Amino acid sequence: MATPLSADKLLKALRDEGLHVVEHRSWRTNNRNHKGPWGPTHGVMIHHTVTSGTSSSVELCYNGHSALPGPLCHGVIAKDGTVYLVGNGRANHAGLGDDDVLRAVIAEKALPPENEANTDGNRHFYGFECVNLGDGKDPWPAAQLLAIERASAAVCRAHGWSERSVIGHLEWQPGKVDPRGFSMNGMRGRVAKRLGGAPDGPSDPPPRPTYEPFPGSAFFKVGRNSAIVTAMGKRLVAEGCGRYTVGPGPAWSEADRKSYAAWQRKLGYTGGDADGIPGKTSWDRLKVPNV
């Protein structure tokens, strides 16, 4: 039983294990905590994405899709071993699983066969989605497998858990096959060996960009609350495009949309291209400071 790691502690644990970690968009506040509890945490669950391509996979896991809202995990592990943090808190990754498996994870004992789906796993497990098609043919590069080992060990080390706290989705929920292409017993062996020694030491964090990267058009919707929206609004005001009576503030609003539409028109866009929803070209030209 453990209290979930804070965003800062999770980030530090991963970097201390030698991982290259990218903080994706507003990952620190991206969660499903309004739909159910997060914690106590008991383990780490490994998945494959059934996708290809790093950028699209990271965006999918951050946003989710119509049938399953994001985040779909806490971190995405790319083919090159980079870990992209996309969620902090409850995430839609584990689903319902076997209560006997959970008891075994808590006791750090060998896992029983999974034959029930009666327990909320999203509450109790950190989730890492690994970019792989999951067809048994898509290769698992050595750098990616090492990152899975390191990420699993990092969370276990931070909580004082053994390798028995690391499981695959296929060991939790009947009918699941992920991760497909390597053995979870073998991975747990790697994690155990790593936990027997000291961590590799912190990797150097990447330099922060001067301007906020474009977060995607889907980011700008009713209900979005982010410092990015405030920073955008301030730049719109500076460009003479502010249409605010109060603010700007962190909650995406109709005033933000009208202000951004004014910016688009200033750039020469017309009609549907000046609808107030940011696109990458206009966003890059606005030069929103990195937050």
N, C-alpha and C positions, 0 to 999 in steps of 0.2 A: 504494500500500500504506500503510495507516494503522492505528494502534492505535485501537480504539473510544473515543469520548469517554466520560468518566465521567458519572454522572448530573448532578453539579453543573455540569460544563462544557457538557453539552448544554442544560441549563436556561438557563444564562447566555447561550449563543450565541443561543438562540431569543429571549430577552427583549432582548438587545442589538440584535437586528434589528427591534425594535419590536412584537413579538408579545405578545398577551395570552395567558398560559400558565396552565393550571390543572393542578396536580399531583393526579392521581386516585388515591385510596386508596394502596396500597403499591406504586406503580409502580416505585420504585427497586429492588425485589427481585423484581419480576414478570418472569420470563423462562423460556426453554426451554434454558438452558445445560446442564442435565443430560442433554439429548438430543443435543447436538452442539456443535461449537465456535462461538464468536462472534468474528469477526475473522480476518484483517485485513479492515477495511472499505474499500470502494472506491466507494460511491455511495449515492444516495438514490432510492428507488422510490416512485412515486405510484400510489394505488389509489382506487377508489370502493367504498363499503360495500355497495351494493345494499340500503340501509335508509333509513328516514326517522326523524326525531326524534333530538335530540342525546343525551338521557340513555340511551335504550335502545341507541343505537349505541355509545356509550362503554362501557357495561357489556358489550355483546357483544364488543367488541374487547379488553377487559380479561380477561374470563373465557373467551372462545371458546365452543365448543359440543361436543356429544358426538363429532362426527366430527373436530373440529380444536380442540385445547385452546389457550387463550390464553397469552400475549397474541398478538393477530393483527396487531400493528404496534407501533410505538413511540409514535406520536402520532395522535390523531383530530382532523381539522380540521372544525369545525362550519360551518354556513351563515353564521354571523355573524363568522367568522374566528378564533374562539377555538380554541386548540390545547390538547387534553387529553392529557397524557402518561400512557400506560397500560403501558408496558414499558421495560425497560432491560436490554439484552442480546439474546440470540437470540430472535427472534419468528417465529411461523408466518405469514408474509405473502408471501414471494417464491416459495417452492417451487423445483422444479427448472427450470432455464432453459438458455439456449444459451451454451456456453463461448466461442463467437466474440464474442458480445455482451459478455461479461465482459471479454475481452481488449481490446475497443474502448473500454469504459468506463475500464479501467486506463490505456490509452494516450491517453484523451481524444480519440478520433477519432470520425468519423461511424459510426453504428450499422449493422451489416449486418442483413439479414433474419433474424428468429429462426425457426429450423427444427429445433431440437433441444431436448430437455429432459434434459440430462446433467450439470448442475452445480448444486450447492447454493447457492441465492441467499440463504437465511436467514442464512447465515454472513457474507455480504459486504455486505448492503444495509440501510441504515436504511429503515424503511417508514412512510409516512403514509397512513392511510385517510381519505378525504374523504367526508363525509356526502352521499350522492347515490344515487338509485335506479338510475342507470346505464342508463336506458331511452332516453336521447337526448332526453327531453322535460323531465325534472326540471332546472330552471334552476341555473346556477352563479352565485351572486351575486358582485358585484365584490369584496366583502369577503373572500369565501372564496378567490377566485382570487389576491387579493393575499396572503393568508395562505400559500397554497401556494408562491407566489413567495418570500416571506420565509423560510419554513421551509426550503425547498430551499437558498436562498442562505446561510442561517445555518450549516447543516451544511457546505456547501462552503467557506465562508469560514473556519470553524474548522479545516478540514483542509488548506486551501490548494488546493482543487480548482477547476476551471472548471465552467461550466454543462454540459459534456459528461458530467459525473458524475451528472446527473439524468436518470432514465428513467421511462417508464411501465411498468406490469405487462405491457401488450400488446406492449411492445418486448423483453420478456425471455422470455416463455413462449408457445409456440405455442397458439393457441386463446383466449387472453385478450383482452378488449376494453377493459379499464379502464386509465386513466380515459376514459370516454366522454362527449363533450360539449365538449371543447376539445382543441386541438392541443398535443402535447408539444413540437414544434418551436417553436411560438409561446411556450410556457412557458419553454423554455430560452432563448429570446431575451430574455424578461423577466428571467430570473435573471442572464444575462450583463450586462445593463444595470445591474442592481442591484449586482453584484459590482464594476462599474467605479467605484462611488462608495463613500462611507462608509456604515456601517449607520445606521439611523434613530435609534438610541439606545435605551437600556433603557426598557421600559414599567414602570410601577409595579407591583410584585407585589401581588396582592390580599391584604387583611388575613386573617390566619389565623383560622379560627373558634375560638371558645372550647372547643367540644365537638366530638368526632370525629363527622363525618357517618356515617350508617348505611351500612355497606359492602355491604349486601345479604345475604340469608340464605345464599346459596351460598358466601359467604366463609368461613363457619364449618364446616369439614370437616377430617377427619383429614389431616394433612400440612401444614396451614396453620401458618406460623411468622411471627408479626408482633408488633410492639410494641403494636398495637391490642389483641391478646388479653391481653397483660399489663395494660394500662391498664384494660380491662374487668374483669379478675379483681380488681384492687385496689379498684375501685368496688363490686363484689359483696361483697367482704369488709367494706368500710366500711358497707354496707347490712345487714350481719348475715346475708348469704346465702352466705358462703363455705363450700364443702364440700371444701376442699383439705387434704391431709395435708402436702404441700410446695407451695411456690409462693405465688401464681400465677406462671406463666412465659409465654413467647411462643408455645409450641406448643399448639394447640387440643387439648384432651384430654377424657376422660370427666368428669374433675373440673370442668372448665369448664362442660360441659353440665349436670351436676347442680346446680352453683352457679347457673347462669342459670335453670334450672327453678325453683329456690327463689325467685329474684327474680320470676319470672312468677307464681308462686303468691301471693307477697306482694302483687302488684298485683291479685290477684283472678281470675287466669286459672285454668282447670281443664282436665282432660282433655288432648286433643291440642294445646290452646292453651298448655299448660305443658310442652312437650316439651324445653325447654332450648335450642332453636335460636332465636336472637334474631330478633325482628320489629321493624319500624321504630318502632312506638308504644312498646314496652317499652324499646327502645334509647334513644330520645330522652329518656325519663323517667329512665334510669340516669345520664345526663349524664357520659359518659366523656370525660375531658380530651383535647383534640386532641394527637396525637403527631406 
